[in-house]
Amino acid sequence: MERLARGTHLLAFLCVLHSPPGQQGQVLCVARSVQGRDGPPVAGELDFELPPHATASGKLLLALAGQPLPHSTKAFTPHTLTAPAAWDAEAQAIRTQGHALSQDEWALGTSGLAVPLRGEGGMVLAALGLSLPTARMSARESLLRALHMAASEVGWTLGYRGEK
């Protein structure tokens, strides 16, 4: 995560899906690094919740877990996904593509990319993501390659050997 942040000059983070009994999944950011940004390092802000329907990590984790759009989908911007039919299509695209993106959905001018971090047997353990200014989405493909490479490297150490 630190290497990814330094290499991209973006905020990198790790999120998990937490599903309390009887509740829909919550997306918790458990680690983040802004080592790649200008200014002093900021690390260790942990355990804050992200809106699952308005962030790339949240959408990725919900889609891969087969969960529906949360009942209380607040529109943070005019671009926030709030329609169940639109969610079904986006969730299918996320499962097919192996990554998720959000563009101006949680905050105008801010976008995100996320890929799954898998462990032994292919189990999705977390989402590895980047937060970036929307203007940098033109570099989406190279950023996704960097994310996939970082997730593959970590996944290998956790016993994930790829699709069979």
Buried (B, 14 or more C-beta within 10 A) or exposed (E): BBBBBBBBEBBBBBBBBBEEEEEBBBBBBEBBBBBBBEEEEEEEEEEEEBBBBBBBBBBBBBBBEEBEBBEEBEEBBEBBBBEEEEBEEBBEBBEEEBBBBBBBBBBEEBBBBBBBBBBEEBEBBBBBBBBBEBEBBEBBEEBBEBBBEBBBEBBEEEEBEEEE
